[in-house]
Structure formats: structure tokens, C-alpha cells
Amino acid sequence: MNKIAGHHHISMITKNGQQNNQFYQKVLGLRRVKKTVNQDDPSMYHLFYGDLTGSAGTELSFFEIPMVGRTKRGTNAITRIGLLVPSYESLLYWKRRFELLDVQHGELTMYAGREALHFEDYEGLRLVLLNNNGEKVPANWQSWDDSMIIAEHRILGMGAVEITVQSLDSLANTLEKLFGYELASHKANEAVYQSVQGQSFGEIVIVEKNGQKEKPGKGSVHHVAIRVKDGEELREWHRRIQDFGFEVMKITDRYYFESLYFREENGILFELATDGPGFTIDSTIESLGKELDLPPFLEDRRLEIEAKLEPIE
């Protein structure tokens, strides 16, 4: 059985692309690796931030929806994003930085068994910095040397992703029986699963909570994507997901990667996405994220698309 190699990317909703761009580039020091559009609705930006090339496992992506309302928090939603930093000293560095830049944050604490610093972006998206403590990270992750953050404290990539659901058991069953995740810890209404045993870069934290379902808005998470090697493996997962009893909503070529989508029993939207071909398929490494890139099937609509988009810079 093929194993899930970890997270691929996670996609959120923003109301304002300019402010979003400012926060993730200028505050967090990530690289904007792709400025493109939502392929299903080209009237909105789709912005990707990550490492040098937007490697799988480092990508934070945002759909800009200017008319979106606020999020009403609740259950059956992806509720927190973990970002790995090199050390405990890095957490101290980021706490000082957040204080200087007036970023909402908490005190140093523990989360999913790691030293942690919780914070929120300006739209209330919940994130947490996690001490990677010098542990292994995927070989494909590459630091971006032009980041304004000094090398020893830069964000490495994605860590634990928290999913709050009404039924922990049903999501745990999907992770274990379908995808081969392994249970790392369990207490009361919380369980931590790992796609790669002992490694945090593929962790999912399941929190069981009853109550109203979340109403998504700005600062909410749309879906989480997990890594598969290539198109052949993706189609094998397609068969397995259907055999497991879930309906695959679609399987599609996103140009930068191939992907499929399904919802598990709590309604959480999962994407499976291939490692390649990646964001350098239509850009050099040096020019990543600087211009509006469109997949070939949208290129003939460039003038129409650009006319509807507000400049980000």
C-alpha cells in the first residue's frame, strides 16, 4: 500500500489580497511563489506562499473573496494550522516579532506534544508555531534566502493541522484504515495521527467537539491537501477512496499538480495532490510569484481576467 508522504498544501479564504500578501510575506517572511486565479472561478486571486519553490508541504494558499463575511467558529471544520520553526529560541524570536508588529498571539505553551506559540493573522485565521527541535524535515523543502527572517528562525513548512469534528472515531477510521496514518497520542476528546511515524510534517490533530457547525468566512480554512507521488498513484487512491465508500467529487489537472477531492463523514473536504510538476512549470525560480500566471486553458482570457482583479502591489 502506498503511504501518504505528508501535507501538500492547505487553502484558506481571505477578504483582502493586499493585506494577506503583506502579512504572509512581510510579517511571516514566506515567499509568494504563485500569483494566479481560482481555476473554477477566475474572477478571484489564488495566492500561494511557501519556501523557495513552494515545495509540497510548505504551501499556504488563499482564495480572495472580497464579498465574504466573517467566520462563525464551530465544529466540523479545519481549525488550526501548525507551522514548524527550528528551535525553542525561534519561538522566542517570533514572540518578540509579534509583539513589535502587533500580531495577536498567546504565551509559549505546548501543543500536540511540542513547544508552541499560538497566533492569528489579521482575519482571525488560527495558526501555531511549533518547535521542530532539529528533527528531520522532507528533503524537498528548500529555504528562501531572500526572506527578511534570519535563517535560523525561518518557518520551515507545515506541521500539525487541527481538525475539529463531531465524530472523532469516523475521521480517525478514515485516516487509519484508508490512508494508513498511525496513532501517535490519544487523550479524552483529542487524538494525534501521523502519516509518517514520529514526524510532525504530516500530523493531523483531531479534536472532538459537539455544537454548531462552523460557518466559513474570512480567515477560515477551505480544505487540506495531502501528498501523493504522481498521477498513477492518484488514480490508485481514487479507486481506494471509492471502494472505502466515499464519493470522489472530482479528479482534475490543476496544471501545477493533479488532484482529487472528497468529503469524509463529518463533511471535511480533503484534496489529494501530486508532488509535481510544481510551480516552476511556467516560471523560473527567480521569477516565481512576481507576475500573474495562468494555466494554458485560461491564457486566452488573460485580458478579461486581469481587468477584474485589483492590483495586489
Secondary structure, 3 states (H helix, E strand, C coil): CCCCCCEEEEEEEECCHHHHHHHHHHHCCCEEEEEEEECCEEEEEEEEEECCCCCCCCEEEEEECCCCCECECCECEEEEEEEEECCHHHHHHHHHHHHHHCCCEEEEEEECCEEEEEEECCCCCEEEEEECCCCCCCCCCCCCCCCCCCHHHCCCEEEEEEEEECCHHHHHHHHHHHCCCEEEEEECCEEEEECCCCCHHHEEEEEECCCCECECCECCEEEEEEEECCHHHHHHHHHHHHHHCCCEEEEEECCCEEEEEEECCCCCEEEEEEEEECHHHCCCCCCCCCCECCCHHHHHHHHHHHHHCCCCC
